[in-house]
């Protein structure tokens, strides 16, 4: 079937989508979300069909992704026909039945995800099946390898390559901004590729972007690492394990994460990492709720690492409160820089030193913790971070006070005196996001007091930063509703944690039998 190409001046977020009329769809015998094959000259590709009621019958609309691939300028004839159902869809259906997939079958699915031959609905079905039936260690290995093989790789020409990754789950975890310069200052290579925030108020890339550009090319990354031993860059534009990014786009609205292990280790394998510390925050309010669950996950990481020929050690860390005082991109960048300069919260220093020390010892050094502590306290880590900032195109002389924060500021005050017995991570995240984080980079929250500390009535227990008054108002209202900082005066206040339901309605009178 011949149709005239109409180039739409908009993108589809990487999806390969074509728009046709109902009449054209009926002639082709396709429904919405079916696949069609499009040919223009010597080029050919598969697209997912969207059907528009009032779209011209003899035309086909292309988003920029397809227009660029087919080199279309518009008003050109293209050949359109129904495409075969991809083989990978049979394997998706097999996983929906709870079957264990073979390496070849998993590779076929990953290849079709990267080539955009599977629709979002089909990818969602695959991820849901994984979430229900789980992945065997063999399936995790096959997924990891397939995700690496379908993307680019970075070769720095040296060994070992050190890396650190947190599975997330607690707000304010800006540890990478400290661990990378500590490791690099000791002469080890640590090219850190990071994500932007998905469900949190700030990802590592969001934090470091306050100080310098993080969207670098592969060649630029190699140059930065060659000069400084390290980097902190956004991995989303590097085409490293690209299937992972496509899976994450579908996982986010579903609120599931069945690909935790291959998602992390495929990215590490793609940059050639040989020694990796995996941070697993554990406790109430973290992704991992208890030590038994954390230990099982750590064992899986170590096992999968051995299969992929990577050395992995897991750190089970305290996850029942935010790390440091600051939550939000600019606030966290300011806190990390201040900490490297000798100030900052103790828990952030301790975690950075502990994780860096583990990496040192994995690389063969003795007394790794002491080595990390010396590099931090001597100012060598700060100097190294400033070198990296400069090589990535930022201002290496930037001061914490020069980092721009939201100028709309509000506070939440303690309604009584007492000791902080709980800080609810989920509520802190919601408040920071309501204030505008991570997109409004100057937005977020400061938690001036942490677990176990005493506060007096009317003391500030939460500061909220926003870039717009309307966002500040919403965040303050949410903070007053959620009450994320829990105070107790004495031990008796901590016995009864909650009542469910909150109120009990007595509808009948009962006589006590005697």
Protein Blocks (a to p, Z undefined) as FASTA:
>chain_A
ZZdddddfbdeehpacddddfklmmmnopaehiacdddehjbccdddddddfklcfkbcc
ddfklmmmnopabjpacddddddddfklmmmmmmmnopacdfklmmmmmmmmmnopacfk
lmmmmmmmmmmnopafklmmmmmmmmmmmmccddehiacddddddebjiehiaklmmmmm
mmmmnopacdddddddfklmbdfklmmmmmocfbdcfklmmmmmmmnopacddfklnopa
kllmmmmmmmmmnopafklmmmmmmmmmmnopabdcddddedehiablbfklmmmmmmmm
mmmmmmnopacddddddfkbcehjbecjklmmmmmmmmmnogajfklmmmmmmmmmmmmm
mnopahklmmmmmmmmnommmmmmmmmmmmnopafkbcfklpccdfbdcddddfbdcddf
bdcfklmmmmmmmnopaklmmgccddfbcehiacdehiafbdcddfbfklmmmmmmmmmm
nomaccdfblmlmmpmbdcdfbdcdfbdcdddZZ
